[in-house]
Protein backbone atom coordinates (compact mmCIF):
# COMPACT_ATOMS: atom_id res chain seq x y z
CA UNK A 1 0.00 0.00 0.00
CA UNK A 2 1.38 3.37 -1.01
CA UNK A 3 1.67 6.12 1.56
CA UNK A 4 -1.44 8.30 1.49
CA UNK A 5 -1.18 11.98 0.62
CA UNK A 6 -2.64 12.79 4.03
CA UNK A 7 0.49 11.46 5.74
CA UNK A 8 2.83 13.18 3.31
CA UNK A 9 1.03 16.46 3.99
CA UNK A 10 1.14 15.79 7.75
CA UNK A 11 4.89 15.16 7.51
CA UNK A 12 5.53 18.50 5.83
CA UNK A 13 3.28 20.28 8.30
CA UNK A 14 5.30 18.73 11.15
CA UNK A 15 8.46 20.03 9.49
CA UNK A 16 6.84 23.47 9.27
CA UNK A 17 5.85 23.22 12.95
CA UNK A 18 9.48 22.45 13.81
CA UNK A 19 10.71 25.45 11.83
CA UNK A 20 8.14 27.71 13.49
CA UNK A 21 9.22 26.43 16.91
CA UNK A 22 12.87 27.27 16.21
CA UNK A 23 11.91 30.71 14.90
CA UNK A 24 9.84 31.33 18.06
CA UNK A 25 12.90 30.34 20.10
CA UNK A 26 15.14 32.76 18.19
CA UNK A 27 12.60 35.58 18.47
CA UNK A 28 12.08 34.94 22.18
CA UNK A 29 15.81 35.04 22.84
CA UNK A 30 16.36 38.16 20.72
CA UNK A 31 13.44 40.06 22.23
CA UNK A 32 14.37 38.86 25.71
CA UNK A 33 17.93 40.14 25.44
CA UNK A 34 16.80 43.54 24.20
CA UNK A 35 13.85 44.06 26.56
CA UNK A 36 14.01 46.87 29.12
CA UNK A 37 13.13 44.37 31.87
CA UNK A 38 16.25 42.35 31.02
CA UNK A 39 18.48 45.41 30.68
CA UNK A 40 17.33 46.74 34.06
CA UNK A 41 18.42 43.59 35.90
CA UNK A 42 21.59 43.53 37.97
CA UNK A 43 24.51 41.53 36.61
CA UNK A 44 23.70 38.31 38.49
CA UNK A 45 20.02 38.32 37.57
CA UNK A 46 20.88 39.18 33.96
CA UNK A 47 23.23 36.19 33.84
CA UNK A 48 20.49 33.88 35.13
CA UNK A 49 17.89 35.32 32.76
CA UNK A 50 20.34 35.04 29.87
CA UNK A 51 20.92 31.40 30.73
CA UNK A 52 17.18 30.77 30.72
CA UNK A 53 16.86 32.42 27.30
CA UNK A 54 19.70 30.30 25.89
CA UNK A 55 18.16 27.15 27.41
CA UNK A 56 14.84 28.07 25.79
CA UNK A 57 16.53 28.40 22.39
CA UNK A 58 18.37 25.10 22.80
CA UNK A 59 15.09 23.47 23.80
CA UNK A 60 13.39 24.88 20.71
CA UNK A 61 16.14 23.53 18.45
CA UNK A 62 16.11 20.08 20.09
CA UNK A 63 12.30 20.07 19.97
CA UNK A 64 12.39 20.93 16.28
CA UNK A 65 14.83 18.12 15.54
CA UNK A 66 12.66 15.66 17.48
CA UNK A 67 9.52 16.81 15.63
CA UNK A 68 11.20 16.09 12.30
CA UNK A 69 12.57 12.75 13.52
CA UNK A 70 9.17 11.57 14.80
CA UNK A 71 7.48 12.80 11.62
CA UNK A 72 9.98 10.82 9.55
CA UNK A 73 9.35 7.72 11.64
CA UNK A 74 5.60 8.27 11.25
CA UNK A 75 6.10 7.79 7.50
CA UNK A 76 7.78 4.40 8.02
CA UNK A 77 4.95 3.77 9.51
CA UNK A 78 5.66 3.69 13.22
CA UNK A 79 2.41 4.17 15.10
CA UNK A 80 4.26 5.04 18.31
CA UNK A 81 5.80 8.03 16.49
CA UNK A 82 2.31 9.16 15.50
CA UNK A 83 1.28 8.92 19.16
CA UNK A 84 4.32 10.95 20.27
CA UNK A 85 3.46 13.62 17.69
CA UNK A 86 -0.09 13.63 19.01
CA UNK A 87 1.13 14.26 22.55
CA UNK A 88 3.48 17.02 21.34
CA UNK A 89 0.67 18.66 19.36
CA UNK A 90 -1.73 18.58 22.31
CA UNK A 91 0.92 20.05 24.62
CA UNK A 92 1.71 22.79 22.10
CA UNK A 93 -1.93 23.68 21.57
CA UNK A 94 -2.74 23.68 25.30
CA UNK A 95 0.35 25.79 26.11
CA UNK A 96 -0.61 28.32 23.43
CA UNK A 97 -4.20 28.54 24.65
CA UNK A 98 -3.04 28.98 28.27
CA UNK A 99 -0.71 31.80 27.22
CA UNK A 100 -3.55 33.46 25.33
CA UNK A 101 -2.58 36.85 23.95
CA UNK A 102 0.93 36.56 25.38
CA UNK A 103 1.74 33.65 23.06
CA UNK A 104 2.26 35.85 20.00
CA UNK A 105 0.89 35.32 16.53
CA UNK A 106 3.67 32.96 15.46
CA UNK A 107 2.94 30.58 18.33
CA UNK A 108 -0.73 30.59 17.33
CA UNK A 109 0.22 29.78 13.73
CA UNK A 110 2.41 26.93 14.99
CA UNK A 111 -0.44 25.56 17.11
CA UNK A 112 -2.83 25.76 14.15
CA UNK A 113 -0.37 23.98 11.85
CA UNK A 114 0.15 21.28 14.51
CA UNK A 115 -3.63 20.83 14.78
CA UNK A 116 -3.99 20.35 11.02
CA UNK A 117 -1.07 17.87 11.00
CA UNK A 118 -2.68 16.02 13.89
CA UNK A 119 -5.99 15.74 12.07
CA UNK A 120 -4.32 14.60 8.83
CA UNK A 121 -2.40 11.80 10.53
CA UNK A 122 -5.67 10.30 11.86
CA UNK A 123 -7.86 10.52 8.76
CA UNK A 124 -9.16 7.16 7.44
CA UNK A 125 -6.50 6.88 4.70
CA UNK A 126 -3.76 7.48 7.27
CA UNK A 127 -5.24 4.97 9.71
CA UNK A 128 -5.38 2.33 6.97
CA UNK A 129 -1.68 2.90 6.25
CA UNK A 130 -0.82 2.19 9.88
CA UNK A 131 -2.99 -0.95 9.96
CA UNK A 132 -1.40 -2.53 6.91
CA UNK A 133 0.43 -5.82 7.50
CA UNK A 134 4.16 -5.62 8.10
CA UNK A 135 6.34 -6.66 5.17
CA UNK A 136 9.20 -9.08 5.77
NORCORFEN-V299059 format. One record per residue. N is the residue number from 1. SS is DSSP state (A for helix, B for strand, O for the rest). OMEGA is omega in degrees with one decimal (NA if undefined). D_FIRST is the distance of its C-alpha to the first C-alpha in Angstrom with 1 decimal. Layout:
n | ss | omega | d_first
N | SS | OMEGA | D_FIRST
N | SS | OMEGA | D_FIRST
//
This chain:
n | ss | omega | d_first
1 | O | 179.8 | 0.0
2 | O | 178.5 | 3.8
3 | O | 179.6 | 6.5
4 | O | 179.3 | 8.6
5 | A | 179.4 | 12.1
6 | A | 179.4 | 13.7
7 | A | 176.6 | 12.8
8 | A | 177.6 | 13.9
9 | A | 178.7 | 17.0
10 | A | 178.7 | 17.6
11 | A | -177.1 | 17.6
12 | A | 175.1 | 20.2
13 | A | 175.0 | 22.2
14 | A | 176.1 | 22.4
15 | A | 177.8 | 23.7
16 | A | 177.2 | 26.1
17 | A | 178.7 | 27.2
18 | A | 179.3 | 28.0
19 | A | 179.0 | 30.0
20 | A | 179.1 | 31.9
21 | A | 178.5 | 32.7
22 | A | 178.2 | 34.2
23 | A | 177.0 | 36.2
24 | A | 177.5 | 37.5
25 | A | 179.3 | 38.6
26 | A | 179.9 | 40.4
27 | A | 179.8 | 42.0
28 | A | 179.9 | 43.1
29 | A | -178.9 | 44.7
30 | A | 179.9 | 46.4
31 | A | 179.8 | 47.7
32 | A | -179.2 | 48.8
33 | A | -177.2 | 50.8
34 | A | -177.1 | 52.6
35 | O | 177.6 | 53.3
36 | A | 179.7 | 56.9
37 | A | 178.6 | 56.2
38 | A | -176.8 | 55.0
39 | A | 179.3 | 57.8
40 | O | -179.0 | 60.4
41 | O | 173.8 | 59.4
42 | O | -172.1 | 61.7
43 | A | -178.8 | 60.6
44 | A | -179.4 | 59.3
45 | A | 178.0 | 57.3
46 | A | 176.9 | 55.9
47 | A | 178.6 | 54.7
48 | A | 179.8 | 52.9
49 | A | 177.4 | 51.4
50 | A | 177.0 | 50.3
51 | A | 177.7 | 48.7
52 | A | 178.9 | 46.8
53 | A | 178.1 | 45.6
54 | A | 178.1 | 44.5
55 | A | 177.9 | 42.6
56 | A | 178.7 | 40.9
57 | A | 178.3 | 39.8
58 | A | 177.4 | 38.6
59 | A | 178.5 | 36.7
60 | A | 179.1 | 35.0
61 | A | 178.6 | 34.0
62 | A | 177.5 | 32.7
63 | A | 177.6 | 30.9
64 | A | 178.3 | 29.3
65 | A | 180.0 | 28.1
66 | A | 176.4 | 26.7
67 | A | -178.8 | 24.8
68 | A | 178.8 | 23.1
69 | A | -179.2 | 22.4
70 | A | 177.2 | 20.9
71 | A | 177.1 | 18.8
72 | A | 179.8 | 17.5
73 | A | 176.1 | 16.8
74 | A | -179.3 | 15.0
75 | O | -171.4 | 12.4
76 | O | -16.9 | 12.0
77 | O | 174.8 | 11.4
78 | O | -176.3 | 14.8
79 | A | 179.6 | 15.9
80 | A | 177.7 | 19.5
81 | A | 176.9 | 19.2
82 | A | 178.5 | 18.1
83 | A | 177.3 | 21.2
84 | A | 178.0 | 23.4
85 | A | 177.0 | 22.6
86 | A | 179.0 | 23.4
87 | A | 179.0 | 26.7
88 | A | 179.7 | 27.5
89 | A | -179.4 | 26.9
90 | A | 178.4 | 29.1
91 | A | 179.6 | 31.8
92 | A | -178.6 | 31.8
93 | A | -180.0 | 32.1
94 | A | 179.6 | 34.8
95 | A | 179.5 | 36.7
96 | A | 179.6 | 36.8
97 | A | 179.2 | 37.9
98 | A | 179.4 | 40.6
99 | A | 178.2 | 41.9
100 | A | -177.7 | 42.1
101 | A | 179.7 | 44.0
102 | A | -176.0 | 44.5
103 | A | -177.2 | 40.8
104 | O | -175.2 | 41.1
105 | A | -178.3 | 39.0
106 | A | 176.3 | 36.6
107 | A | 177.3 | 35.8
108 | A | 176.4 | 35.2
109 | A | 178.5 | 32.8
110 | A | 178.6 | 30.9
111 | A | 179.2 | 30.8
112 | A | 178.2 | 29.5
113 | A | 178.0 | 26.7
114 | A | 179.0 | 25.8
115 | A | 179.2 | 25.8
116 | A | 177.9 | 23.5
117 | A | 179.0 | 21.0
118 | A | 179.3 | 21.4
119 | A | -178.4 | 20.7
120 | A | -175.8 | 17.6
121 | O | 177.8 | 16.0
122 | O | 174.5 | 16.7
123 | O | -175.7 | 15.8
124 | A | 179.9 | 13.8
125 | A | 178.5 | 10.6
126 | A | 179.1 | 11.1
127 | A | 179.0 | 12.1
128 | A | 178.9 | 9.1
129 | A | 179.6 | 7.1
130 | A | 180.0 | 10.2
131 | A | -176.9 | 10.4
132 | O | 179.5 | 7.5
133 | O | 178.8 | 9.5
134 | O | 179.5 | 10.7
135 | O | 174.8 | 10.6
136 | O | NA | 14.2
//
